[in-house]
Amino acid sequence: MNDRIELRSDNAAGVAPEILTAIAGANSGGALAYGGDDWTARLQQTVADVFEDPDVRVFPVVSGTAANALALAALCPPWGAVLGHETAHIIRNECGATSMFAGGAMLLGLEGPGSLVSPDALEATFASTGWGDPHNSQPAVLSLTCPTDMGALYRPEQIAALAHQAKERGLRVHLDGARIANAIAALGCSPADLTWRAGVDVLSLGATKNGALSTDAIVCFDRDPADQLVYRLKRAGHVASKMRFQSVQLDAYLTGDLWLRLATTCR
């Protein structure tokens, strides 16, 4: 038994035994490549059940940066701007990955207390935008992070209010959920309440920071970005030939509330 508690980043933590067991179970015989396997099909149904959305689509990727950058690229045109808190991971820690995959889209940091986007700052940005002026990048996506890198939480009603404010201006809404299991466990809400019911179009679903070995995912509640991601992921090198080993991690992670139990356990 490990009697030590890991106090470094959750990136330094080990893999949950349940997920290692699931990987070993998938390592028997052959399976169709590139997501044509039974584990990937089962993952799609598991995500639909967990998020209470029969039309949701999930795309495994190898990192949270890939999930964020590719998701935002599917939501934002090259002349657009992604709005997020000035401390957001996409702005401070991802080396411009979103701008690269989105063909040059601008990342714009907004103020807000406690690392949360302020409705007033969002409105001020809208007021100062030259809408329809080709000299100005056009705000296209609002990206929220829950929990933030500072540990702050948006409640579902806060996300809903910001999403409504953004969508009145024609923006789409992205949620960086690198640690979303921690938020759901802390808030006691359902995954659906914190995402699509609150107006989120696309979720970056974190798993590596909470017990998975090598995979995160993009979860699409909107058909248009999902249709784009079929091609964007391949072009970016994120359609794994042995996708079953990614999918089985995510399926085990989400099955039986393992992800929520891991979020409340010191490892």
C-alpha positions in Angstrom: 0.0 0.0 0.0 1.3 3.5 -0.9 1.4 5.5 2.3 2.5 8.7 0.5 0.2 11.4 -0.7 1.3 13.1 -4.0 1.4 16.9 -3.4 2.9 17.8 -6.8 0.8 18.4 -9.9 -1.9 15.8 -10.6 0.1 15.3 -13.8 2.7 13.5 -11.6 0.1 11.0 -10.2 0.0 7.4 -11.2 -2.6 5.5 -13.2 -5.8 4.2 -11.6 -5.6 0.4 -11.2 -9.1 0.0 -12.7 -7.8 1.7 -15.9 -4.7 -0.4 -16.1 -6.9 -3.5 -15.8 -9.2 -2.2 -18.6 -6.2 -1.7 -20.9 -5.0 -5.2 -20.2 -8.4 -6.5 -21.0 -8.4 -4.8 -24.4 -5.0 -6.3 -25.2 -6.4 -9.6 -26.4 -6.4 -10.5 -30.0 -6.9 -8.1 -32.9 -9.4 -5.3 -33.4 -10.4 -2.9 -36.2 -8.1 0.1 -36.4 -8.8 3.9 -36.3 -11.9 3.6 -34.0 -13.7 0.8 -35.8 -13.4 -1.4 -32.7 -16.0 -2.4 -30.1 -14.4 -0.4 -27.3 -14.8 2.9 -29.2 -18.4 2.1 -30.0 -19.0 1.3 -26.4 -17.4 4.6 -25.4 -19.8 6.5 -27.6 -22.7 5.0 -25.8 -21.1 5.5 -22.3 -20.6 9.2 -23.0 -24.2 9.5 -24.3 -25.5 7.9 -21.1 -23.2 9.9 -18.7 -24.1 13.2 -20.4 -27.7 12.3 -21.0 -27.5 13.2 -24.7 -28.1 10.5 -27.3 -26.6 12.6 -30.1 -23.3 13.5 -28.3 -20.0 12.5 -30.0 -16.7 11.8 -28.4 -13.2 12.0 -29.9 -10.2 10.6 -28.0 -7.0 12.6 -28.2 -3.6 12.2 -26.4 -3.6 15.5 -24.4 -5.6 18.3 -23.0 -3.8 20.8 -25.2 -4.9 18.8 -28.3 -8.4 18.6 -26.9 -8.6 22.4 -26.4 -6.8 23.4 -29.6 -8.7 21.1 -31.9 -12.0 21.8 -30.3 -11.5 25.6 -30.6 -10.3 25.3 -34.1 -13.6 23.6 -35.0 -15.5 26.5 -33.4 -13.5 29.5 -34.5 -12.7 30.8 -38.0 -9.1 32.0 -38.7 -10.3 35.6 -38.5 -12.0 35.0 -35.2 -11.1 35.5 -31.6 -11.4 33.1 -28.7 -12.3 34.9 -25.4 -11.2 33.5 -22.1 -9.9 34.5 -18.7 -6.5 36.1 -18.8 -5.2 33.2 -16.6 -6.7 30.5 -18.8 -4.5 27.5 -19.8 -5.2 28.0 -23.5 -3.7 31.5 -23.2 -0.8 30.9 -20.8 0.3 27.3 -21.1 -0.4 25.9 -24.5 2.2 27.7 -26.7 -0.4 29.2 -29.1 -1.7 25.7 -30.1 -5.2 27.1 -30.6 -3.9 29.8 -33.0 -1.9 27.2 -35.0 -4.8 24.7 -35.4 -7.3 27.5 -36.0 -5.3 29.1 -38.8 -4.2 32.1 -36.8 -7.3 32.8 -34.6 -6.6 35.4 -31.9 -6.7 34.5 -28.1 -8.0 37.4 -26.0 -7.7 37.3 -22.2 -10.4 38.9 -20.1 -10.3 40.1 -16.6 -12.4 38.7 -13.7 -12.0 38.1 -10.0 -10.9 34.7 -8.8 -9.8 33.5 -12.2 -13.4 33.5 -13.4 -14.6 35.5 -16.5 -16.5 38.6 -15.4 -19.8 39.3 -17.2 -18.9 43.0 -17.2 -15.5 42.3 -18.8 -17.2 40.2 -21.4 -19.7 42.9 -22.2 -16.9 45.5 -22.3 -15.1 43.4 -24.9 -18.2 43.2 -27.0 -18.7 47.0 -26.7 -15.2 47.7 -27.9 -15.3 45.2 -30.8 -15.5 46.6 -34.3 -18.3 44.1 -35.4 -18.2 43.5 -39.1 -15.0 45.5 -39.5 -12.3 43.4 -41.2 -9.6 45.3 -39.4 -10.8 43.6 -36.2 -10.7 40.0 -35.2 -14.3 38.9 -34.6 -15.2 37.3 -31.3 -16.3 33.8 -32.1 -15.9 31.6 -29.1 -16.1 32.0 -25.3 -13.9 29.5 -23.5 -14.5 28.8 -19.9 -12.4 26.6 -17.6 -14.0 24.6 -14.7 -12.2 24.2 -12.4 -9.8 27.0 -13.3 -6.1 26.5 -12.9 -6.5 28.4 -9.6 -9.2 26.0 -8.4 -12.2 28.3 -8.8 -15.5 26.8 -9.8 -18.3 28.1 -12.1 -21.7 26.9 -10.9 -24.0 25.7 -13.7 -26.1 28.9 -13.5 -22.9 31.1 -13.9 -22.0 29.1 -17.0 -25.5 29.5 -18.3 -25.5 33.2 -17.8 -22.2 33.7 -19.6 -23.2 31.4 -22.3 -26.4 33.3 -22.9 -24.5 36.6 -22.9 -22.1 35.1 -25.5 -24.7 33.5 -27.7 -26.6 36.8 -27.9 -23.6 38.0 -29.9 -23.4 34.8 -32.0 -20.5 33.2 -30.1 -20.1 29.5 -29.4 -19.1 28.2 -26.0 -16.3 25.9 -25.1 -15.5 24.4 -21.7 -12.0 23.4 -20.8 -12.7 20.5 -18.4 -9.2 19.2 -17.8 -10.3 18.6 -14.2 -14.1 18.6 -14.7 -14.6 15.5 -12.6 -13.4 17.5 -9.6 -15.9 20.3 -10.4 -18.8 17.9 -10.7 -17.9 16.1 -7.5 -17.5 19.3 -5.6 -20.7 20.9 -6.9 -22.9 17.8 -6.7 -24.4 18.5 -10.1 -24.8 16.3 -13.1 -22.4 16.3 -16.1 -25.2 17.5 -18.3 -26.1 20.4 -16.0 -22.5 21.7 -16.1 -22.2 21.4 -19.9 -24.8 21.3 -22.6 -27.8 22.2 -20.4 -25.8 25.4 -19.4 -25.1 26.2 -23.1 -21.8 24.5 -23.7 -21.3 23.4 -27.3 -18.0 21.5 -26.9 -16.2 20.1 -23.9 -12.5 19.2 -23.5 -12.8 16.2 -21.2 -9.8 15.6 -19.0 -8.9 12.1 -17.8 -5.1 12.0 -17.7 -5.0 14.3 -14.7 -7.4 12.1 -12.8 -6.2 8.5 -13.3 -6.0 7.8 -17.0 -2.8 6.7 -18.7 -2.6 8.6 -21.9 -5.8 10.0 -23.2 -8.2 13.0 -22.9 -11.2 13.6 -25.2 -13.3 16.2 -27.1 -17.0 15.8 -26.4 -19.3 17.6 -28.9 -22.9 18.5 -28.2 -23.2 20.3 -31.5 -23.1 18.5 -34.8 -21.2 21.1 -36.9 -17.9 21.0 -34.9 -18.2 17.2 -34.6 -18.4 16.8 -38.3 -15.3 19.0 -38.7 -13.4 17.1 -36.1 -13.6 13.9 -38.1 -11.2 15.5 -40.5 -9.3 17.9 -38.2 -8.2 15.1 -35.9 -6.8 13.1 -38.8 -5.0 16.1 -40.3 -3.5 16.8 -36.9 -2.3 13.2 -36.3 -4.8 12.4 -33.6 -6.7 9.5 -35.1 -4.8 6.6 -33.4 -4.5 3.4 -35.3 -5.0 1.4 -32.0 -7.7 3.6 -30.7 -9.2 0.8 -28.6 -6.5 1.5 -26.0 -7.5 5.1 -25.8 -11.2 4.4 -25.8 -11.1 1.7 -23.2 -9.4 4.1 -20.8 -12.1 6.6 -21.2 -14.9 4.0 -21.0 -13.5 2.6 -17.8 -13.0 6.1 -16.5 -16.6 7.1 -17.0 -18.2 3.8 -16.1 -19.7 3.3 -12.6 -18.7 6.9 -11.6 -15.0 5.9 -11.3 -14.0 9.4 -12.5 -16.0 11.0 -9.6 -14.5 8.6 -7.1 -11.0 9.3 -8.3 -11.7 13.1 -8.0 -12.4 12.8 -4.3 -9.5 10.4 -3.5 -5.9 11.3 -2.7 -3.5 9.1 -4.7 
